């Protein structure tokens, strides 16, 4: 009986699995979209979201923690200078896993594309965070000349 085992082993030893995740998260930050198997993409999502959290934090300690995961220096710089500010107003959910229709030719395994949301050239646009939606609606109403409702009279 399987209890309290987080994640899949992906038929690899723990050191091989960790090296695989480090290389894949580095490639994901560099290219912002990669194609891999569905099982690997689901495991990669956890590591990729954690690394973006380090990029948002921006402290020295967060940079040291991200340096343990990301294997290339210029990718680490991109994480802290580009991706951290990009996701400053988003509370989680930085990645999207989309299952692809075609299976892999050799063994027939399910393939998936994993990408960061809110990036230029993404396949499907992400729903903006709630704070950004309300601010944009207020801006549109004020630009047209309509006075927005006070916060206590708004319906959620």
Number of C-alpha atoms within 10 A of each C-alpha: 2 4 5 5 7 7 10 12 14 12 8 11 10 11 9 13 17 14 13 15 22 19 15 21 24 22 17 20 21 16 12 19 21 18 17 20 17 19 16 20 25 18 17 21 21 15 17 24 17 14 26 25 22 21 27 22 16 16 12 10 11 16 18 11 14 20 16 9 19 22 17 13 11 10 19 22 13 14 26 23 14 13 22 19 16 17 18 14 14 16 9 12 12 19 21 18 18 17 17 15 9 11 14 13 8 6 7 9 14 16 20 23 17 24 24 24 22 18 14 9 10 13 12 10 11 13 10 13 11 11 10 13 12 12 11 12 12 15 14 13 13 12 10 8 9 11 10 13 10 7 7 6 7 8 6 3
